[in-house]
Amino acid sequence: MDNPLVSIIVPTKNSSRTLEACLKSVKKQSYENIEIIVVDNSSTDNTKEIAQKYTHKVFNFGPERSAQRNYGVNNSQGLYVLIIDSDMELSEGVIINCVNKIVSDNNIVSIIIPEESFGEGFWAKCKKLEKSFYVGVDWMEAARFFSKDAFQKTGGYNEGMISGEDWDLSQRVEKIGRVDRVNDFIFHNEGKLVLSKILKKKFYYAGKFLEYKESNLNTEKIAKQTGIIVRYKLFFSQPKKLFKNPLVGLGMLFMKTCEFGFGGVKYFFSSIKNNLIIK
């Protein structure tokens, strides 16, 4: 099929700070046959009003982004779906290159799009450096562009999984067909980052990570994703990049050490609580 319809699914909740830039980047795509579906979760700001400027397909659904994403896909018309967050912006060639890639080979069912972070302040620079190490690392990246048929065959995102759900879906899709990648980037707007905000976020998601870790999908990948030593080895595998700006490099290592520490504590107590509930 020439120029198949692509559905872009954007879950939102109080996303007014970033949503306009996100949807503008979708409208600027060189590929024109798209539909935008925004699935909001009862925002109290003007998220819905912003969304309605770009699409009439604005829904309200919850309780978490996995359920929102599945709802968006189920209400889409596209042959292919692209799942992005409201704080992401697309480079202009992302969709056309994803389409060209996936239609070129019937064995390809999903595509990884590399991400680059940007934001304000010192810690945003540290986060950008960290994310740069994950580009091209298959056990860290997850697919975002899918054949709708393959997506639905997997059952979509695990709605009970709040942390690790992207990795989980990618590993289930791998069982259906091949996961490929494009070189165009998604740009992730981290905003103005402060260390306390980073650690608070890590603390929250670490408490929700147990279900993914115990999913037993690809145990080798899960071991790498959760391995602290493996992650440090990845950082130090490119010392010139790591210490090109020594202050940012050291800041990133400090930030990750704090994340691992806070996340580890939360994960430990969540595991104990889970075992007590089971018993």
Residue pairs with C-beta under 8 A, 6 or more apart in sequence:
1 79
1 103
3 31
3 32
3 33
4 33
4 78
4 79
4 80
4 99
4 103
5 33
5 34
5 35
5 77
5 78
5 79
5 80
6 31
6 33
6 34
6 35
6 78
6 79
6 80
6 81
6 82
6 95
6 98
6 99
7 34
7 35
7 37
7 72
7 73
7 76
7 77
7 78
7 80
7 81
7 82
7 148
8 26
8 34
8 35
8 36
8 37
8 81
8 82
8 84
8 95
9 37
9 39
9 69
9 72
9 73
9 76
9 81
9 82
9 83
9 84
10 19
10 22
10 23
10 36
10 37
10 38
10 39
10 51
10 72
10 84
10 85
10 86
11 38
11 39
11 40
11 41
11 65
11 68
11 69
11 72
11 85
11 86
12 19
12 38
12 39
12 40
12 41
12 43
12 47
12 51
12 68
12 86
13 40
13 41
13 42
13 43
13 47
13 65
14 43
14 44
14 45
14 47
15 22
15 43
15 45
15 47
15 50
15 86
15 87
16 43
16 45
16 46
16 47
16 50
17 87
17 191
18 86
18 87
18 189
18 191
19 38
19 47
19 50
19 51
19 86
20 50
21 89
21 189
22 84
22 85
22 86
22 87
22 88
22 89
23 36
23 38
23 50
23 51
23 53
23 54
23 55
24 54
24 89
25 89
25 90
25 91
25 92
26 34
26 36
26 54
26 90
27 54
28 90
28 92
29 90
29 92
29 93
29 94
29 95
29 96
30 92
30 93
30 95
30 96
31 95
31 96
31 99
34 78
34 95
35 55
35 57
35 76
35 77
35 78
36 54
36 55
36 57
37 55
37 57
37 59
37 72
37 75
37 76
38 48
38 51
38 54
38 55
38 57
38 58
38 59
38 72
39 59
39 60
39 61
39 68
39 69
39 71
39 72
40 47
40 48
40 51
40 58
40 59
40 60
40 61
40 68
41 60
41 61
41 62
41 63
41 64
41 65
41 68
42 60
42 62
47 86
48 58
48 60
51 58
52 58
57 75
59 71
59 72
59 75
61 67
61 68
61 71
62 68
64 159
64 162
65 85
65 165
66 156
66 157
66 158
66 159
66 160
66 161
66 162
66 165
67 157
67 159
69 83
69 156
69 157
70 156
70 157
70 159
72 81
72 83
73 81
73 83
73 148
73 151
73 152
73 156
76 148
78 148
79 147
79 148
80 98
80 99
80 102
80 145
80 146
80 147
80 148
81 145
81 146
81 148
81 151
82 94
82 95
82 98
82 144
82 145
82 146
83 144
83 145
83 146
84 90
84 144
84 186
85 188
87 188
87 189
87 190
87 191
88 115
88 186
88 187
88 188
88 189
89 186
89 187
89 189
90 184
90 186
90 187
91 184
91 185
91 186
91 187
93 184
94 113
94 182
94 184
94 185
94 186
97 182
97 183
97 184
98 111
98 113
98 145
98 182
101 108
101 111
101 180
101 182
102 108
102 109
102 110
102 111
102 145
102 147
102 180
105 178
105 180
107 177
107 178
108 177
108 178
108 179
108 180
109 146
109 147
109 149
109 150
109 173
109 176
109 177
109 178
109 179
110 143
110 145
110 146
110 147
110 150
110 151
110 170
110 173
110 177
110 179
110 180
111 143
111 144
111 145
111 146
111 179
111 180
111 181
111 182
112 141
112 142
112 143
112 144
112 170
112 179
112 180
112 181
112 182
113 144
113 145
113 181
113 182
113 184
113 185
113 186
114 135
114 136
114 141
114 181
114 182
114 183
114 184
114 185
114 186
115 131
115 134
115 135
115 141
115 185
115 186
115 187
115 188
116 128
116 131
116 132
116 135
116 185
116 186
116 187
116 188
117 124
117 127
117 128
117 130
117 131
117 187
117 188
117 190
118 124
118 128
118 187
118 188
118 189
118 190
119 127
119 128
119 189
119 190
119 191
119 192
119 193
120 191
120 192
120 193
121 192
121 193
121 194
122 248
122 251
123 193
123 194
123 195
123 198
123 251
123 255
124 190
124 191
124 192
124 193
125 245
125 248
125 251
126 248
126 251
126 252
126 255
127 190
127 193
127 198
127 252
127 255
128 190
129 241
129 242
129 245
129 248
129 249
129 252
130 235
130 252
130 255
130 256
131 188
132 241
133 234
133 235
133 238
133 241
134 140
134 141
134 234
135 141
136 181
137 234
138 221
139 220
139 221
139 224
139 225
140 224
140 225
141 181
142 166
142 167
142 169
142 170
143 166
143 169
143 170
143 173
143 179
144 166
144 186
146 173
147 177
150 173
150 176
150 177
151 173
153 176
154 169
154 172
154 173
154 176
155 172
156 169
157 165
157 168
157 169
158 165
158 168
158 169
158 211
160 211
161 168
161 208
161 211
161 212
161 215
162 205
162 208
163 205
163 206
163 207
163 208
163 209
163 211
163 212
164 209
164 211
164 212
164 213
164 215
164 225
165 212
167 212
167 221
167 222
167 225
168 212
168 215
168 217
170 179
171 217
171 218
171 221
172 217
173 179
174 218
195 255
195 258
198 255
198 258
198 259
199 258
199 259
199 262
202 259
202 262
202 263
202 266
203 262
203 263
203 265
203 266
204 266
205 263
206 262
206 263
206 264
206 266
206 267
206 270
207 266
207 267
207 269
207 270
208 270
209 226
209 263
209 267
209 270
210 267
210 270
210 271
210 274
212 222
213 222
213 226
215 222
223 230
224 230
228 260
231 256
231 260
232 253
232 256
235 242
235 252
235 253
235 256
236 242
242 249
242 252
242 253
243 249
243 250
